[in-house]
Amino acid sequence: MTYISSTVCTPTVTDVPRHIAIIMDGNGRWAQRRRLPRVAGHTKGLDAVRTIVEACAARGVEFLTLFAFSSENWRRPVDEVSFLMRLFISALEREIARLHTNGIRLRVVGDLSMFEPRIQELVRRAQAKTAANTGLTLTIAANYGGRWDILQATRKIAQQCVDAGAMQNVDEASFAQHLAMAYAPEPDLFIRTGGEQRVSNFLLWQLAYTEFYFTDVFWPDFNDAQLSKAIASYRERERRFGRTSAQLTRQSQNVDSLSC
């Protein structure tokens, strides 16, 4: 297969991030500090999801992606995993009407084959119900891993070569079309709550030029005010995308010359 280096067009930088991706960490520790079972933190964390979805929609954020369950989370205690599955079912059953009423489109990405048929069917119904909505696109990453995403995209490209009976040229743009979130721009802002400072196999390809924001605040306590702090930090960044500050100054004088 011949690989061609693509010319990457500089994304347009906006005052409000078009796409925010969040690792919602700290639910269990939030509960333990209150002498509650870990699962209580996951229940409280769902309240934070509602708050942040509404806050992002109100600010004009176009895409919000939440890492709900990683491909590594199956290693957690069986009781906790079972509770998370029940919580997922409950959220799909009870929250979709609210999302639909508010014009929010739901997408779920990840290897859904690992989930029980009931969850898979609820996901299909929820995505179909909200497919035509034009407001915020809320993506839930469930049984998702960045390495899995890159691997499944590679497999799709390899299968296309087999079907076509010939090798094909591949560049960054054509490869990205096969990723699970090909429908969304790459995240402008990545937030991780709970004090950890790593990406944990989340959107490995898509986070290449994303601005990172880490906070010690546990996810159940992450609210509108905390989101404002993250966005304020984002606004202070100079997003150069490989260019120099001087080039950005010239670009600002002719915003259409390099923007997508």
Residue pairs with C-beta under 8 A, 6 or more apart in sequence:
1 161
1 167
1 168
1 169
1 170
2 167
2 169
2 170
3 169
3 170
3 171
4 169
4 170
4 171
5 171
6 171
6 172
6 173
8 172
8 241
9 258
9 259
9 260
10 241
10 243
10 251
10 258
10 259
10 260
11 185
11 186
11 188
11 209
11 241
11 259
11 260
12 255
12 259
12 260
13 188
13 239
14 188
15 235
16 59
16 60
16 61
16 231
17 61
17 187
17 188
17 189
17 231
17 234
18 61
18 62
18 63
18 185
18 188
19 61
19 62
19 63
19 64
19 65
19 184
19 185
19 186
19 187
19 188
19 189
20 56
20 61
20 63
20 64
20 65
20 187
20 188
20 189
20 190
20 191
21 64
21 65
21 66
21 67
21 187
21 189
21 190
21 191
21 202
21 203
21 206
21 207
21 210
22 52
22 64
22 65
22 66
22 67
22 190
22 191
22 192
22 193
23 67
23 190
23 191
23 192
23 193
23 194
23 199
23 200
23 202
24 45
24 48
24 49
24 66
24 67
24 68
24 193
24 219
24 222
25 192
25 193
25 194
25 195
25 196
25 218
25 219
26 41
26 193
26 194
26 195
26 217
26 218
26 219
26 220
27 38
27 41
27 42
27 44
27 45
27 218
27 219
27 220
28 38
28 41
28 42
28 80
29 41
29 194
29 218
30 41
30 44
30 45
30 218
30 219
30 220
30 221
31 37
31 38
31 39
31 40
31 41
31 44
32 38
32 41
34 40
38 80
39 79
39 80
39 83
41 218
41 219
41 220
42 80
42 83
42 84
42 87
43 87
44 220
45 219
45 220
46 87
46 91
47 220
48 219
48 220
48 221
48 222
48 223
49 66
49 91
50 95
51 222
51 223
51 224
52 64
52 222
52 223
52 224
52 227
53 64
53 99
53 104
53 136
53 138
54 102
55 223
55 224
55 227
56 64
56 136
56 227
57 102
57 104
57 135
57 136
59 231
61 136
62 136
62 137
62 185
63 136
63 137
63 139
63 184
63 185
63 187
64 136
64 137
64 138
64 139
65 138
65 139
65 140
65 141
65 181
65 184
65 187
65 203
66 138
66 139
66 140
66 141
67 141
67 144
67 200
67 202
68 88
68 140
68 141
68 142
69 84
69 88
69 110
69 141
69 142
69 143
69 144
70 141
70 143
70 144
70 145
70 200
70 201
70 202
71 110
71 111
71 143
71 144
71 145
71 148
71 201
72 145
72 200
72 201
73 81
73 84
74 81
74 114
74 143
85 115
85 116
85 119
88 119
88 142
89 118
89 119
89 122
92 119
92 122
92 123
92 126
93 122
96 106
96 125
96 126
96 129
96 130
99 106
99 126
99 130
99 133
99 138
100 129
100 130
100 133
102 135
103 133
103 134
103 135
103 136
104 130
104 133
104 135
104 136
104 137
104 138
105 130
105 131
105 132
105 133
105 134
105 135
105 136
105 137
105 138
106 126
106 127
106 130
106 138
106 139
106 140
107 127
107 137
107 138
107 139
107 140
107 181
107 183
108 123
108 126
108 127
108 139
108 140
108 141
108 142
109 139
109 140
109 141
109 142
109 144
109 149
109 180
109 181
110 141
110 142
110 143
110 144
110 145
110 148
110 180
111 143
111 144
111 148
111 152
112 119
112 120
112 123
112 142
112 143
113 120
114 143
115 123
115 142
115 143
137 183
137 184
139 181
139 184
141 202
141 203
144 180
144 202
145 201
145 202
146 199
146 201
146 202
146 203
146 204
146 205
147 201
147 204
149 179
149 180
149 181
149 203
149 204
149 205
150 179
150 204
150 205
152 178
152 180
153 175
153 176
153 178
153 179
153 180
154 178
156 178
157 168
157 170
157 174
157 175
157 178
160 168
161 167
161 168
176 182
176 205
179 205
179 206
181 203
181 206
186 206
186 207
186 208
186 209
186 210
187 203
187 206
187 207
187 210
188 210
188 211
188 234
189 210
189 211
189 213
189 230
189 231
189 234
190 199
190 203
190 207
190 210
190 211
190 212
190 213
191 213
191 214
191 215
191 230
192 198
192 199
192 212
192 213
192 214
192 215
193 215
193 217
193 218
193 219
193 222
194 215
194 216
194 217
194 218
194 219
195 214
195 215
195 216
196 214
197 214
199 207
209 239
209 241
211 233
211 234
211 237
211 239
213 230
213 233
213 234
215 222
215 226
215 229
215 230
217 226
238 245
238 248
240 247
240 248
243 251
251 257
251 258
251 259
